[in-house]
Amino acid sequence: MLLYRVFVFALGSVLMSTLALAGTAPGFSATEQGYVPAGTCNGCHQKEVAAWSDSDHAWAMRPATEEWVLGAFDGTTFNDGAVEARFFRRGDGYWAETEGEAGRPEAFRVAYTFGYYPLQQYLVEFPGGRLQALTIAWDTRSRDEGGQRWFSLYPGERFAPDDALHWTGRYQNWNAMCADCHSTSLSMNYEAQTDSFATTWQEQNVGCQGCHGPGRDHVNWANRHAEHTGVGQTAGTTGLKVDFGNMASEQVVETCAYCHSRRQALKDGHHAQEPYLDKAIPATLRPELYHSDGQIQGEVYVYGSFVQSKMAAAGVDCLDCHDPHTAELLMEGNGLCLQCHNAFPPERFPTLKAGDYASENHHHHPSDSAGAQCVNCHMPDQTYMVVDPRRDHSFRIPRPDLTLSTGSPNACNGCHQDKGPEWAMATLDRWFESPQRRPHFGLALSAFRQAEADAFIRLAGLIRDPDAPAIARATAAEHMASFGARAGSALRSGLLSGDPLVQAYAANSAAQVPAGDRVDWLLGQLAPDRPMAVRDQALRALAGVDLADFPEGDRTRIEAMKADYEQRLIGLATLPGTRLNLATYLQREGRYSEALEQYQQALRMDPAFTPARVNLATLASDQGQHSLAIQVLEDGVRRQRIAEADRGHLAYLLALALVEHGDMTEALSWFTQAGKLNPGNARIAYNHGLVLARLGRLEAAETMLAGGLETHPEDPDLLNAMVFVTLQQGRRVEALGYARRWQGVAPQDPRVERLIRDLEASLN
């Protein structure tokens, strides 16, 4: 058993609250790992290098020298009323004077530039091997576009120095947040005990080997074949690790995916030639990241939207539209789309002529207008980082009907904001002769988000739908964790789906099913040929399962896998979210004191990180540490940077903790505050009503429960509680009415059938 397995962060509370002095400034790796120096490729591939040299990849990270700094460091002071900074030169250096960690203005020397267009950020070296990104950036667009100015990435907002969003805070840390996609073969080399880094790279920016993999074997081959032409050669014979000319489209997409997706790394350091799911697991279509129908919402970097598309399913890949070396589009305007989409399928649109995709017969807008551009209807954009619009790559047909049913936006009303979705639907019906609107996975995801009564059935159907995008099915599998053991059958279907992404999320959610089923279902997912993402999620679900009765060979293999997995979790525990991953795994393993410590470490990184706060309070309560649970929840409710709905949830949990502690009177005030912060929440109304009833305040309880039923008329728990409250007041006829409503929404519940029978008998 590895040392990491028993390591306890005894010094964590001290080290995480003070500035770590260990660590090493980032720089080149001391080990080659098959890579060659940057510039080696230029000897044979001058054309490709020239195309790359002014690309976003080439500009990804550079030293802060006159050649690479684009911002005006001329003594200019930026002040938007919330943050202030002065940018100036001192000798050959570039400097920024702004508020530092101590809360007072300090001068900081810029070490590196970060990015190129439409903005450039600047990195400052700190102790502990850290680089921190200034949150005031330079707008590199032209003056005509509104650029050539300093601007804040958080306009009008100021974060205190102890806030994780302050430029010196955890969420602006280069090593953990951004580094591995702005440099080639980067390793964070994080030391959890000292909360410090010794980060290294093979190339400072994203060079040739960032996409083609380590180049030593290819260079050796080239040196042996000085007059090679490349004709008929393959990656296997040329030593090239990633040869895009000899790859299936899915492999091309997955090579780009690591850096162009919202994902969680599975290990520290990655190489281009590794399969995507052996180094990362992509985020699902979660709230805050995607709308219910899968359209982009948060900053999700293309992949998650693209794999939803018919284009991906048809074998289109990134290089069909983008030049691999400049990373620019192959051509501008509709011509790019018309390479393939030059005629309507006659069986679908018999009245339209070939070539009509580019005509007003299709787009129904003046040909020289923005509405005639394919991307504005099929790839609406979302602006990030204030000045950076990025297009949705799911290539979807506008669906205003889904706006009505799920609240997701649609491209029509994105432009015609003075109209409603009903108008957009009627217009599309008129243009396209009442087109068939196919069933959409967004209805299932919306049902879950809105806590609708049929959410479970819809999600189970989505998991089993082979025609739905894998990322949508994986999202359904992830959501199934909320339904406990009853989700077993649907999760079993996900594990048998044959798609590794669906299997990975189904495996993790299977932690909710009985241990015997988990073992039977998940042992096969631990096979060496399974992607690391699947193996890791299966290990998480099997955490805490007693291995004593396993055959010795299986037991030894699984223990070794768990030790390796835990070591990787520790190496990735650089952020509140990844520290949470470690803590929840330790909790599942039954190592509760270690889990409590790691939850606390996550909150030291970001006191506003609600998931860690909720888990810490829940585990503390389970372990009999009620004072700690109450203290953690009270602190969270009072933190204004936590979203109002989250503070409402914390107030609700605090009320429950106080009830468990026997202080029901104090709990009532927190139930009231929870209801104000999170109105319309059925669980708050339910438990608030029950506590009022237990205190004998039956009329107040009835009022509270009735209010919950106004917004959730089919909630079985609220109806059950109303039966109890009306019976306590001797109103059996009304109680029977609520019981029948309860039976209507929960016909399989045996309790309600007996209750109705007893009530009917008492009234006869």
N, C-alpha and C positions, 0 to 999 in steps of 0.2 A: 504494500500500500504506500503510495507516494506521500512525501512530507506534506504536500499541499492538502492532502485529504484531512489531515488533523491540525492544520495550521489555524490558530485563532488570532484575530487581529487585536491583541491585547493593548497595543499602543495606538490603536486606530483613532480614539477620540482625541488624543493629543495631536497626532500627526495631521489629521484632517482639519483641525481648527487652527493650525499654524502653518507658516510658509515652509514648505519642504525645501531643504538645502541640498538634498541628493539630486542625482540626475546629471545628464550631459547635454550640452547644446546639440541640436540636430545637425546631421552631416552625412557624408557618404559612408556606406557600409564597409566594414573592414573585410568582409568575405565576399567573394565574387559570385557564388551561387550560379555560375553559368552565364553571367551577364558580362558585357564588354563595355568599355568606356563610351560615353556619349560622343558622337561624331564619327565613330568607326564606320557606320553605314554609309557615310557621305562618299566614301571612296568609289562605290559602285552605283549608288542610288541617288545621284545628284538631283535628278528631276523630282523625285518623291520628297527628298529633304527640303528642296526649295519650296515646294508646295506646303509642306508642314511648317516651315520656319516662321510664318506669321499667323499660325492657327491658334485657336483657344488652347489647344493642347501644349503648344510651344510656350505660350504665355502663362501657363497654369501657375507656375511659381518661379520667380526669378530674384536674384540679388537686387537690393535697392541701390542701383547705380543709375547714372544719367541715361544709359541706354534703355532702361526698362521702366523707370518711374514716369508716369504720365500726369500725375497730379501737380497742382500749382503750389509748391513749397516756397512761396515768395513772401512770407510774412502775413498771409491772409488769415483772418480770424473767422471761424464759422460759429454762429450762435443762432439756434432756432428757438430760443426761449427755454429749452429743456437741457440741452448739452452745449458745451462750448469747447473749442479747440483752436489753437494757433499752429499753423504749418509753416515751417521755416527751414533754412539751410544753416548748417554749422560745419565749416570746413567742407569736406567732401561728403558729409552725411546729410540724411533727410530726417527731420525731427518733427515731433508733434508734442505740444504742451497741452495737457488736458488732465482731468481728474483721474488720479491713480487709486490704488488699492486702499490707501490710507484716507481717502476722501478729500484730498487737497490737490491743487494743480502741481504737476510735475512734468519735466521734459523727458520724452522717451525717444530714443533713436530707432528708426525704422530699419529692420534687418532684411525684409523681403517684400516684394510685391506679390499680389495674389489676384490672378485673373487679368482680364484685358477689356472685354466689351460685353455689355454696355457700362460696366463699372469696374473699378480696380480698388481692391482693399489692400491694407498695409499691416504687416506682421511685426510684432515687437518681442524681443527675447526677454524672458523672465527666469528667475531661479527655478531649479527643479526640472530643467530641460524643456520648459514650456515655451511655446510661441502663442501670443494672444493677438486676435484680430481686432483692430480698431473698428468701432461701429459707425464712424463717420468715414464715408468712402468718396472716391472721386468719380463723378459721372463722365465717362469717356465719350459719350455721344457728342455730336456736333452742337454748336450753339443754336443752330436752326431747329434742332430736335429737342432743345431744352437742356443740353448738356454743358460740359466744360465748367463744372461747379462742384463744390463740396456739398454733401447732403447726408442726413442721418438715415440709417437703415430702419430706425424706429422713430419716425417723425413725431415731434412733440412729446416724446416719452423720455423720462429720466429714470434710470435704475440706480439704486444705491450701490455703493461698492461691495456690500455683502450680498447682493442679488446675483443669482447665477447668470442673468442676462446682461449684467454690467460688462463692459468690454474686457475687464480683467477676470471675469467669472467663468464658470465651468462651460457654459454654452457658447462661449466665444473662444474656446481653446482649440487651437489648430491641430494639435497632436491627436485629439480624440474625435473631433467633429469633422474635419475636412481633409486631413493630410493624405489619407491613403488613396484619394482619387486625384490629387494634384501633383503627385510625384510617382515615379516608377518603382515598383517593388518596395513599398515603404513598410517598415516595421515600427510600431510604436515603442516596443520594449518598455512597457509600463511596469513599474515596481509598486505593487499595491501597498506594501508595508510603509513606504515613505511617500506614497502618492506622487511619484516623480517619473520622468521619462528619460530614455536615452535613444531617441528616435533616429532611425537611419533610412537612407534611400539608396537605390542604385543609380537613378538619374533624378536630378532635382525637379525637373518638370515631367510632363507625360511625353516621353520620347518614343522612338521606334519600338523599343522593347516593352513599353507599357502595353502595347496592343499585340505585338508579334511574339512576346515571350523572350526569355534569355537567348542572346544571340551568339554565344560562343561556338556552339556546334555548327551553326550556319556559316560563321566566319571561317571556321576551320575547313568546312566543305569548299567554300569559295576560294580559299588559298590553295586547295588541292586542284581546283578546276578553274584556273585563271582565265580560261577562254570560254567558259560555259555560256550558253545562250539562255538557259532556263526552259527551253522548249521540251515538253514532255516530262519535266521534273515534278516531283511532288514533295510535300513537306517531309515525308519520310526519307527521301533521298538527298534533300538539300540541307537537312538539319534544322530547318525552320520550324519552330514549335507551333506557331499559329500561321497558317497559310490560307488567307481568306479566299483565294481563288480555288481552293480544293475543299471547301467546307459546305455542309448543308446550311440552309438558311437559318434553321433553329440554332445551330452552333454559332453563326455570325452574331445573331441577336444576343445570345447568352454571353459571348465574349465582351460585347459592349455593356451588358446589363450590370456588371458589378458596380460600375461608376455611374450608370444612368438609370438607377433604380433607388427607391427608398427600401432599405434592407438592413438586416442585422448581420454583421460579420460573424462567422463561426470560429474564426481564429485570427491571430495577429499576423498580418502579412499575407499577400496573395500574389499569384503569378497568372499571367494572361491565359496560359494553356490549361489551367485547372477548370473542370466543369463548374458552372455557376453554383449549383447546389452542394458542391463540396467546399465552398468557401463563404457562402452567404445564404440567407433565407429571405426572400422578399416580403415586405409588408403586404398584408391583405388589403381589401377595400374597406378600410376602417373609417368610422366617423372621424372628422377633422382632416383626414387625408383625401378621401374621395366622397363625392355625393353618393346617394343610395344607388343610382344607376351606373356608377363607375366613372363618372366624369371627374377630372382632377379638381381638387379643392386646395389641399395643402401642397407643399413643395415636394413632389414625388418623382421628378426626374425621368419621365417618359416610359420606362419599361412596363410599369404596372398598367398603364393605359393601353400601350401597344399590344400587349398579349391578350387583351379583350377583343381585338379587332378581327374582322374578316381578313384583313391584309395578312396578319400574322398566320392565321389558319391556312391561308392560301399559299404560304411560302415566300411572301415578300420579306425582305430583310432591310436593315439600315442602309446598306450600300446601294440599294436600288434607288434611293433618293439623295443620299449624302456622299460627297467625295470623301474617300477614306483618309486623305492626308490633309486637305484644307478643312475638312468637317463641314464645309458649306454645302448648300443645296446644289444639285447637279445643274439646275436651271431655275430661274425665278418664274413666278406666276403659274397660270393654269397649265402651261406646257408640261410641267413636271408630272402632273396627274394624268394628262392626256397621253403620256407614253403608253399607258395601259388602258385607261378608261376612255376609249375613243368611240364607243358605241354602246347603246342601250341593249340589254338582253331582250330580244324581240318577244320572248314568251312572257315577259313581265310587263312590257310597255309596248303593246302592238301598234299603238297609234303614233308613236314617236319614231323619227327617222334616225338612221345610223349617223353618228357624229353629233347628235343633239346634246351631248353632255356639255359642249362648249357654247351652246346657243341659249337664247332666251326661252326656248321651248322647255328647257330644263330648269335653269336657275331663276327665270322670271324676274330678272332685274336688268336694268340697262347695262349693256355689255362693258361700258367703261366705268362701272360703279364698283364699290367695295362688295356689294351683294353678289356680283357676278364671279367673285373669286372663290374657288372651291374651298379653300381653307376657312373662309369666314363662316360657312355653313357647316362644314364637316370637321373642322379642327379649331373650334373657338379657343381663344387664348385666355390666360390668367396671368396677371402681373405679380411677380415676386421681387423682393429686394428693391421695391419702389419703382425701378426703371426697367425691369427685365421681363417683358412679356414672353410666355412660353406656351406653345400650342398643345392641346390635348391630342394625343396620338392614338385614340381609339377609333378615329375615322367613322364617327357615328352619324346616322341620319337623325336630323332634329326630331325630337319626340316631345312636343308640348303636352301630350296626354300624360307622360310621366311626371311633368311638372305638377299637374293636378293631383296625381295619385301619390307621388313620393316627395314632392317639393324640390326635386332636382331642377337646375336651370335648363334652358334650351336656347339654341343659337338664334332662333327667330326673335324671341323677346329680349335677347341680349342686345340686339340692335334696336328693335321696335319697343322701347321701354314704356311707351305711352299706351301700348296695347296689352291685352291679357292672353294667357295661354289658350283660352277658348277661341279667341280671334285667330291665333296662329293655327290651331287645329282646323278651323273652318277654311282657312286660306289654303293649307296643304291639301285638304280634301278636294277643293275646287281645282287646284293645279294638277293633281295627280289622280283624279278620278277615284276618290275615296280609297286610298291605299290601305292594304291590310297592315295592321299594326300587330306585330308578332308578340307573343308573351316574352316578358323580359325579366331577367334575374333581379333587377332593381326592386321589383315588387316584394320579393322575399326579404331582401336586405332592409327595405324600408319597414316591413312588418316587424322585424326584430327591433329596429331602432325606435319604433313608435310603441313597442310593447303591445302589439295587437294580439288578439286571442289566438289567431291561427298562425302565429309566427313559427312555432315549432314545426307544424306540418309543412309550411312553405320552405323552411330551411332544409328539412329532410328531403323534400322533393328536389331541391336545388343540388344537394350533394349527389343525388343519384342521376342527375340529368347529364348524359354524356355529351350533349350538344352545347352546354353552357361552357364559357371559358373556365379553364382550370383555376384561375385566380379567384373567380366568383365562387366556385365550388369550395375552394380552400377557405374563403371567408365564411361561408356557411358552416364549415367544419369547426372553425375557430369559435364562432358564436355558439355552437352546440355545447360548449363547456358550461354555459349558463343554465343548462337544463338538467344537469346531474346525470344519474344513472339511466334515466329514461331515454337518453340520447344514444344508448349503446348500439341499437340496430342501425341507425343512420351512420354512426361513426364506423361501424364494421363495414358498411358499404363504401365509405371513403377509403378505408384501408385496403379494400379490394379493387379500388378504382383503376389501378395501373398507372395513375399519374402521381409522380413523386411529390409535387407540391400539395396536392390534396391529401396524400398519405401523411405528409409531415404534420399538417395542422390537425388532421384527424387523430394522429398518434398523441399529440399533446393533449387534446381535449379528452382522450380516453382515460386520462388520470381520474375522471369522475366515475368510471364504471368499476364494478367489483374486481378485486385483485386477481381472482382466478381467470376471469375473462381477459383482463389486461395482459396477463402472462401468455395466455394462449394466442392472443391476437398480435402481440408486439414482438415476441421473440424472433419471428422471421424478419422483422424490420431491422434487426441488429446485425444482419448478415454483412460481411465485409464488402459485398458488391452493391449494397444500398447506398444512395447518396448520403453524405455526412449530415445534411439537414434532416433527413428522415431518421437516421440513427440517433441523432441528438434529441429529437423530440420524443422518440420512443424511450430513451434513457430517462428523460424528465418524467414521463408518465409512469415509469417503473420505479422511480425513486421511492424508497421506503418499503418496497416489497421485500419480504424475507427470502433471501437466496439460499437458506440452509438446506432446503430439500432439492435444490437443483443438482444435476450431475456435476461432478467436480470440474470437468472441462468447461461447461457453460458458466459455472460460477466464477472460475478464474478469469475467463474471457470478459465477462460482464463487469467484474470488479476492475479489471484493467481499463476497460472502456470508460467506466465511471470516473476513475482517477484522472484519465486523460481529459475527459469532458470538464471536470471541475478545475483542472489546471488551466484550461483554455478560458473558462468563465472568469477566473481570477485575473488572467492576463488582459481580459477585455473590460474589466470592471472600472472603467475610466469615467463613466457618466452615471447619473442617477438611474437611468433605465437599465443599463447593463449591470450595475450594482444590484438592482432589484432582481434581475435574472438569477444572480448568484444567491441572493437571500431566499427567494422562493424555492430554489432547488434544495438549499440546506434545510428549509422548513419541511419540504416533502420527505427528506431523508430522516426527519426526526431529530435533527441537530438544532434544537430550538434556541439555545443561548447564542450560538453562532449566527443564526438567522436574525435574531433580534439585533445583534450588533451590526450586521450588514444593512438592515433596514435603517438603522440610525445613521450609518455612514452615508447612505443615499440621501437622507434628509440634511445631513451636513453639507453635502454637495449642492442641494437645492431644497430649501425649506418649503418651497411651494409645490414640490413634487407629490401630488395627492396619492397616487397608487402606493408609494412606499409608506405614507402616513396611515392609510387605511389598513394595509397589511400589518404594520407594526402594532397599531392599536388592537386589531383583532387577535393577533398572536399573543400580545401581552395579556389581554383579557382571558384568553384560553389558558394561559399559564398562571392565572391567578394574580397577575400584576395589575390589579385594577387601577391603582393610582397612576401608574405609567400610562395606561390606556387613556384615562380621562385627561391627563396632562397633555398628551400628544394631540388628542382631538380638540381640546380647548385652544391650544396654540394654533392649530390649523384654521379653525373657524375665525379667528381674529386676524389672520393674515389677508390683507386686502388684495394682494397680487394673485391670490388663488381665485379662480373663476367663481362667480356667484353660485352657479348650480353645484359646483364641487364643495363650496363652503356649506351649502344647504345639505349635501349628503353627509359631510362631516358632523354637522349639527345633529342630524338624524341618528348617526351612529353614536354620538355622545349621549343623546337621550336614551338610546337602548342600553348603553353601558351604565348609565345612572340607574335605570330600572333594575338591571341585573345586580347592581350594588345596593339596591333597596331604597334609593332616594327618588321616589316617584314624583314628589312635589317639584323638586329641582328639574327632573326630566321634562315636566310639562312645559317649562319655559323654553327649553331647547327644541322640543317638538314644534312649538309655535314659531321659533326663529327658523327652523328647517322649512316649515311650510311657507314662510314669507320668501325665503331665498330660492326655494324650489317648488313653486306652486303647481298644483295639478299632479303631484306625485302620489300615486295610489298607496304605496307602502307607508309613507309618512302619515297619511290620513288614517289608514287602517290601525297602525300601532298607537297613534295618538288617541284614537277613539277607544281602543281597548284599555289604555291606561286610565282614561277618564272614567270608563265604566268600572274598573277595579277600585277606583276611589269613590264610587257611588254617585258620580255626576252623570247620571244616565241621559238627561236631556242634552247636556253639552256633548256627550259621546255621540248621541244620535245626530246632532247637527253636524259634527265633524265627519261622520261616516257618510251622511247624505251629501255633503259637499264633495267628498271623493267620488261618489256615484254619479254626480253631475258630469264629471269629465271621464269617468271610467265606468259606464253603466253596466258592463258585463264582467266586472272584476269579481271572481268567485269568492275571494277572501272578504271583500267589502260586503257582499251580499250575506255571507255566513255571519259576519259580525252584526249586521243589521237584524238578522233573525234573533241572535242572542240578546241584543239591546231591547228590541221590542217585546220579546218574551219576558225579560226582567221587569218590564213595565206592565205586564199582564195583557198585552195587546196581541192575542193569538191570531186573529184574522189577518192583521198586517204581517205578522211573522210568517204566516203561511204564504202570503203573497211574495215575500222576499225569498222564501224557500223555493217556490216554484220558479222564480227568476233564476235562482242559483242552479236549479236542475236544468234549466234551459241552456246554460253555458257550460255546465259540467255534468252531462247526463250519465257518465260512467262512475261518478263518485258515489260509493255505496252509502255514505253518511247521509246524503241529502234524501235519498229514497226512504230510509228509515225515519228521518225527521218528518217528512211530509206525511208518511203513514201515521205517525204518532200524533201529529197536529190535527189531521183530519179526524182521527178517532176521538180526540179530546173535544172537538167542536160538535160532534154528533150527540 
